[in-house]
């Protein structure tokens, strides 16, 4: 023991401690860099236990910057049509029948938005559709009534007509494992990749939970909605991800692609990872994994971007809130479980 203590004393006194300080500095720098890299899945647990203190400290500093310097919105290119408490009180529980959702899309389209994105997915058939209602009627029901119900178009067909008539983008959720309702791929526009192979750097999902094929075929775009939480907080979002071996756009870039009439989202790869993601004349530099850090504005500064779905259906909105905007249809009502915590510790 005394020998070990003597060795440490000599090591720290050698060169006035500068060599040891340099070694410690290099070691800490290496751990800090490793904490930002996406580790091999087999090493993720070991790597995380070593680098977690650096990740935690960096996230704490990031959140502190956000609180003291939140983003100040200078424009409002996005409007959120919210399925809120008022809409649920008027129209009933969620999910609404898909023909009612089609009416909402038609009402939004009246104001000619640049694109409509759906922060939701619809993997199962609507049980209120006429054909499904016919299947659930009790024995002895009039054959004529059954035949009339089965002749009516399904609610999916009605919704598909509305999706096809507007610049629409459907959302989907990435899964790390296959489920009964998930699929191996997604019907999407191709993503253009240049400079190398993007797949090794992207967040990869093995399967995807998407809307029904009839709805996917009708929409003009498909995109991934999934984000990874860091200690329960959303601090960054992916602009592109991988579903299996397919590069797929996130909702933001896909909506911009549809709004600008571009043929593809463009991904530029460098030797260290993803360098940028582009649509039309907009080029967004990214982290090596294809994601961007979010600079949040406070909720009160963005409250005007929310419009109640019932107000849209009943024609009580300012046309400037929807005309030419990127419109997102999302869920904000209590109990709908679509709220996320921001770096400002606000639920949005």
N, C-alpha and C positions, 0 to 999 in steps of 0.2 A: 504493500500500500504506500509506504513512504517513498519507494522508488518511483511509483507512478506519479505521485504528487510532485516529486523533484523533477521528473521529466516534463510535466506540464508547466512548472515554473520556468524551466530553462527555455521551453518552446515559446512561452508568452513574453519572456524577456529578450529573446534573440531578436536583434535588429529593432529593438524598442517595440516589439510586438507587431510591427508592420506586416511581416509575412503571414502571421496567423490571421490578422485582420483582413488581408487580401483573400485568403482562403475562405474565411467565413463569408465575406462579401460575395465571392463568386458562387459559393454554395447556395446562399440565399437567393441570388439572382437566378440561378438555374432552377430552383424550386418555384420561384415566381413565374418564370417562363413556362415551366411544365404545367403549372396550374391553369394556364390558358389553353393548352393543347387538348385535343380530344384524344384520350388514351385508347389503346387497344382494349376491346371489351373484356378480354381475359385478365387484364392488368388494372382495370378501372377501380376495383375496390382497394388494392394496395396503393395505387397512385393517388386516389382520393384521400386516403388517410394521411398521406404525407403532405399533400399540397392544400388540403382544405383550409388550414389557417390563413394562407395567402389569399385564397378565393374569398373567404369570409371578410377579411380586412378590406379587400378591394371593393367588394359589394357594399360594405358599410360606407366607404369613402364615396362611392358612386351615388348612393342614396342621399348622402349629406349634400353633395353638390346639387342634386336635383331639388332638394328642399329649399336650399338657399338661392338657387338660380333656376326656377322652373321656366319652361319655355313660354314665351309670350306670343300667342297666335297673331299673325299679321294678315291672314286670309282664312277663308273657310271653303276649301274645295270639296270637302266631304260633308254629307248630311246623313244622319242615322235615323232611319224610320224605325221607331222602337215599338215592339210589342210590349207595352207597359201595363201598369195596373189599370189605368182607365180603359184601355182597349180590351183587356181581359174581362173587366166588369161589364162592358157593353156587349161583347161578342162571345163570351164564354171561355171555357178552359182551353189551354194549349195542349196538343196541336189543333189548330182550326182545320175544318174540312178544306181540302186542297182547292176546291172551287172558290172558296172564300179567299184563299191566298192568291188565286189567279185574279180575282177582282182587285185585290190590293196592288198587284203588279200592274194591272191595266190603269189603275188610278195614278200610280207613280209615273207610268209612261206618258200620261197625258201632259206632263210638264217637260217632257223630252230631256231626261237626264243623260249624262255622258255614258254612264254604265250603272248597272244594278248588281251589287254583290250580295250573296246570301250567306250570312254567318250561321248556317245551319245545314243539315243534310237530312234526306228523307229516304232511308233505305227500305222501309216497309210500305206496303200498300195501304191506302186510306180506307179504313173499315167503314166509313160513312158513304163510300162510293155506292151508286145504285146496284151494281152487280154484287158487292159484298153484303149490302142490306138484303138482297134477294136470297142469298145463301143462308142468312140467319133468321129468316122468317119461320114461324112455327109450321108444323105439318097441318095440312088442310087449307093453307093459304090459296086463294084463287089462282089458278094457273094463268089466267089472263093478266093478273097483277104481276106475277113473277116474270112473265114474258115481256111486259112493258118495261119493267125495271131493267132487265137484262139487255134490252134494246138501247137504253140510254147510254151516252158516252160516260166513261169512268171519270172520276175527278182527276186522275193522273193525265188523261187525255186533255181535259180542259186546262190544266196547269201547263202542260207541254205546249199548247197553243200560245199561251201568254208568254212563256219563256222564249219561244221561237221568234216572237214579234218584237222583243226588246233586246238591247245589248246586255245580256244576262251572264253572270258567272256564279256557278254553284260551288259551295264549299264541300270539303270532305275531311275526314279525320284520319291521320296516320296511326297505325297500330304496330307495336313491336312484335306482335304475334298474330297468327291467323285466328279468326273467330267464325262462328256459324254464318254471320251476316257480312263478314268482310270479304274483300276481293284481292286478287294479286296485283291488279293494275287499275288504272284510271283513264277514262277517255279524255285526253287532253291534246291541246295543240303542242307540236314539238318545241322543245327548248333548244336554241342554237348555242352550242358550246364551242369555244375556240381557245387555243393555247395549250391544250392538254386535256387529261381525263379529270372530270369534276367529281366523279363518284367517290373516290377515296376520302374526300374532304367534307362531304355533305352529311347532314343528319339523315340517317337511313331508317326507313320504316319497312317492315316485312310485308305489311298488308294495309289495306285502306278501307274505311267504312264510308261509302259514297251513296248518293241518291240512286233511285231506280234507273235502269238503263233507258227507259222511255224519257225520263227527265234529263238525263245526261245528254242524250242525243239531241234534245231540243235546245239546250242551253248553248251559248256561243263559246263558253269557256268553263274550265274546271280548275279548282285550286285547293291547296291544302290550308287548313285553318289551324293546325296543331302548333302549339308553342310549348317549350319546356320551362318548367318552373325552377327557379333557383331559390331554395329555402322559402318556397311558397309565393315568390314574387316574380312577375314578368318583367324582365329587364331588357330582353332583346327578342327579336322575332326573325325567323328565317325568310329570306326572299325567295330561295329555292331549296328544295329538299330532294331526296331520292326515295322512290317507291320501288323496292327491289333494285333493279338495274336501270330504272327510268328516272330521268331528271324531270321534276315537276315544279311548277311555279307556286309561290305563295299567293294569297288572295290579293295583296296590294299590287304586285306587279302584273298579275293577270287582269285585274280591273283596268289598269293603265293601258295594257295591250289592247283590250277591247275598245276602250274609249278613244284611243289614237288610231285604231284601224291597223295596227302593226301585225305582221304575220307571225312573229315569234318574240319571246323573251330571250335576250342574249346574255350568255354567261361567259366571262373572260377568266381564264385560269392562268395563274402564275406558278412558279416553282414552289411556293410556300402554301398554296391553296387558292381559294376563290378570291380574285382581285376586285371584280365589280359585276353588277347585274344591270342591264340596260334595257330600256324600252323607248323606241323612237329616238328623240334627242335627249332623253334623260339617262344619265349614267350615275349609278349609285355605288360608291366604294363600299366594300363589305369586309367583315372579318373573314379569316381564312376558311371558316365553315359555311360561308354564304349568308350569315346573319348580320343584322345591324343592331347597335345599341339604341334604345329609345330615349328621347328627351321629352319628358312628359310636361304638359301644361296642367295647371290646377283645374279641378272639375268646374269651378265657377267660371273659369275663363273659356270653357268649351260647352257650356250648357246650351247655348243657342244652336248648336249643331244637331240637337235631338228634336225630332218631330214625332208626335204620337201617331200610331198607325190608324187609329179611329179618326183622327183629324184629316188624314190623307183620304180615307175612304169617304168622308162626308164633305170633302172639298173646303176645309177650313185652314188651308196653309198658304203662306206667302209663296207665289210662284218662284221667286228668287231663291228660295231654300232648296228647290229641287231641280230647276231648270239648269242644264249644263253641268250639274254636279255629279260627283262620284257618290252614289247613294248606296248605303249598306242597310240591309234589313236584318235586325238583330233582336235579341230577347233581353229585356231589362226588368220584367215583372218579377216580384218576389216568388221564390220557389222554382224558378226556371233554370237555376244552376248554370248561368252563363256569365257570371261576374268574375273578374280577375283582380288581384291586388297589384297596384303599381308601385314603383319605387318611391312614390309620395305617400304610400300606405293608404291610398284611396281605392275603393271598389269601382271598377268601370266595366 
